[in-house]
Amino acid sequence: MRIADKWQDYELIDCSDGERLERWGETILIRPDPQVIWKTKKTNELWRQPHGRYFRSNTGGGRWMMYRDVPGYWSIGYGELRFNIKTMGFKHTGLFPEQAVNWDRTMEIIRAAGRPVSVLNLFAYTGGATVAALKAGASVVHVDASKGMVTWAKENAVRSGVADRPVRWIVDDCIKFVQREKRRGNRYDVIIMDPPSYGRGPNGEVWTLEDKVYGLVQLCLELLSDDPLMLLINSYTAGLAPSVMQYILGVGVLPRFGGTVACDEIGLPVTETGMVLPCGASAFWLHQ
């Protein structure tokens, strides 16, 4: 497992009985997490003194309960990168801190290339990978079906001082965008995708990861440049094992480009217990 253990502004303080106790800058939040099925004692006093807590509803969704003043949004940093955070619907804050391990690897690969690098970031959300790639010196095409998320990603680019770098912000269904890019003949050295387990496109298109991911990877192979560097798939779908994603990449990319394929879980260290909370998985194809 690769562990996102370089954070200063984020901390997973504790987790127990279906919940996380987290620090986002100076703000303490409690959020549900279905992976946390153990019931250790909640001895840390911050369990009883959070700024806010998200409660799930039995009928779906849920709501935030605020106990102390929380700004509409605030900023946290990770190394050279900065991101806007806010409490939003369905428990989220606009950032998945475990993805820091993938930002680090992406930046290393871009900087080591010693040449101009073009990046396609699909299902790009609020732009963590986009901002990292821009900071490392790449040009980026950022694609997400949500206009609000793309606007948020632009704000993060401003926060990180990379808004003037070569980037295209695209609000579109990712599969349709990839199909058009294939017809246009556009190519990329790095392709990153972080598809949801389930979702809908801007025109109501239904997305289920298990049904769509293989076809999407096959489409993306046609967008790789003659000398590509990396293809990355992130998954939070419990039913899609990391080894399955590795195989999907391996059968498509290795015969064309060689290189290596690997997969692993990614996780966050828990301060109170010393354990690591699994937070999804990633599969990489790397040219070298």
N, C-alpha and C positions, 0 to 999 in steps of 0.2 A: 504493500500500500504506500502511495505517495502522500505525505502529510503536509498540509499547509501550515507550517509552524513558524513563519517569519513575520506574522502580523504583529503590529504594535497597537493599532487603533481598533482592532477587533479581537474579542476573546470569547471562546466558548467556556464559560465559567464552570458549568455543571449541566448534567442532563439526567432526568429520571422520570419515570411514570408518564411517558409520552410527551415530555416537554424539554425544551432547551432554555437554559438561563444564559443570556448573552450580553456582552458589553459592546456597543457600537459607539466608539469614541467615549463620551462620558455618559451615554444613555444606556440604561439597563432595560432589556426587554425579555419577556418570557413568551416563547412561541411553541406551538405543537410540533411534534416530529413523530410520525408513526413508527420509525425505526427504533425509538427508545422504548423498548418493551420491559426493561428491568425497572425495579422499584427500590432503588437505594434511598437512604435517608437524605432529605433535603436540609442539610445542616447549615449551609451558607446563608447568612442573614439576608443576602440580597434576594433570595426567593420571596421574602416578605416585604421587600422595599423596592420593587421595580418601578420604573417610570411608566411602563405599560405592559399589558398582557393581552394576548389574543385568545379568545374563547371560540371554539368550534360550535356550530349549531347542529342539532340533531337532524335538521332538515336540509343541511348543506350550507357551505359558506361559514360565516361567523362574523365576529366583530372585535374591535380593539376596545379595551377598557383602559383609560389613562388615569393614573394615580398622581402623577406629577407633571409639571409643564414639559411638553416636548415640542420643539420647533416644527414648523411645517416641513422643513427639510434641513439636514445638516450635512457636513462634509467629513469624510474620513480618508486617510491615506494608506497606501501600500507601496512602500519604496518611492519610486518616482511618480507613482500614479495617485490620482485623487478622484473620489466618487461622491456624488450626492446620494444621500440616504433619506428615506422617509417611510413611515408606516403606511402600507397600502393594503388593498383588499386581498383576501385569501392569505393572510399572515405574512406576506412578503415585505422586503425592505428595498428591493431594487438591486440587490447584489448577492451573489453566491460566493462567500469567502473561500470555500474550498477550491474554487477555480484559480486561485492565485498560483497553484503549482503549474497549471497549464499556461498562465500568463508568463511565468518565468521561463518555461521551456520555449515558448513561442519567441520571446525576446532574444533568447540565446541563439536560436536557430537563425533568426533574421540577421542579427549582428555578426554571426560567424560566416554568413554567406559571402561577404565582401563584394556584393553587387546589388543593384536595385532589385527589390523583392515586391511582388504584387500579392495581395492577400484578399481572399473572398471569405467573409464571415457571414454565415447563414444562421437564421434564427438568433440574431445577434443581440437581442434583448437591450439592455442599457449600455452595452458597449465595452464591457471589461476587456475582452480580447481585442476589440478594435483599438481602444486607447493604448493597450500594451504594444500592439503591432506598430501603431503610429509613432509611439515613443521610441521604438527600436529603429525607426527609419524607413519602414515599409510604406507603400501606398495601399489603401484599403477600400474595398467596396463592402459596405455594411448593409445587410438586408434583414428586415423584420416586417411582419404583417401588421404590426401595431404602430400607428402614427405617434401615439404617446410615448412608446418605448424609444422610437428613433429620436424624438425630440429630447428625451432624457439622455440618450447617448451623446447627442450633440453637446448638452450641458456638461457631461463628464469630460468630453474632449476639451472644452474650455477650461474646466477645473484643472486638467492635467497639462495645460499649456500646449496642446497639439491641434487646436482647431484650425490652424493655418496650414497643416500638413495635407498632402494629397489624399482626400477621402471623398467618396460618393455615398450619400445617405439615401437609401432606397426603401420606400414603403411598398411592399409587394409580397405576394405568395412566393415562398422560396422555390418551390418546384417549378412554377411557371417562369420565374426569373432565370433559373438555371437552364431551362429549355430555350429561352430566348438568347441567353448568352452563348449557348452552343451554336445556334443559327448564325449569330453575329461573328463567331470565330474568336471570341475573347478567351484568353487563357490566364491562368494564375499559378504562381509558384507555391502558394500555401492555401489550402482550403480548410476552414474550421466550421464545424456544424454542431449546434447544441439543440437538437430538436426536442420538442415537448413529447411527453408520453401520449397526450391527446390534446387536440386543439382544433380551431377553425381558422380558415383564412379570411381575408377581408370581405369575400363574397359568400361566406358560409361554407367553404370547402372543408370537409372533415379530414382530420389528420390523425392517424393512429400509427405510432412508431413501428410496431412490429410489422405492419402491412406495408409501410412506405420506405423504411430506411434502406433496404437492399436496392430498390430501384433508384433511390436518390443517390446512393453511392455510385452506382453504375453511370448515372448521368454526369456526376461530378468528375468521373475519370476523364470524360471528354473535354473537361475544362482545364485539366492540368497542362502546364507548359511543357516544352521539350526537355527542360531541366528542372523538374519540380523538387521541392524540399520537404513538404509535409502535408499529410491529410490527417485530420483529427476529428473523431466523433466523441461527443459527450453523451452520457445517458443517465437519467434518473429513474428509468423504468425497471422495477424490481424483477420483472419476468424476462428481461433481456440480459443474459449473463455477459460479463466482459469478454469471455472466450468466444461468444457468438459474434460480437462486434469485431474481434480480431480476425475471425474467419471471414467475415464479410469483406473486410479490407484485403486480407491475404489473397483470396481467390480473384479479386479484381485488379489490385495494384501490382502485386509481385510479378506476375507474368509479363507485364508491360514495362515496368521500371526497375525491377529488382528491389534492392534495399531491404529493410527489416520492418516487421510488424510486431507490436507489443500491446498488451492491455494490462490494466491494473485498476484497483479501487483507488479512490481519492478520499481523504478524510481530514478531520479537524481534531487537534489535541484538546483534551478536556482538563482544565487546570485542576479542578477539585479532586479528581480520581486518578489522573495520569493515564487514563485510557484514551483510545482514539475512536471517534464516532465516524463510521462509514457514511459517506455522503454522495454515493454515485460511483460511476466508473468512466474511464476513458480508454479509447483504443487509438493508437498512433500508427501511421505509416511514415517512416523516415527514409529519405533517399540514401544517406550515408550509412 
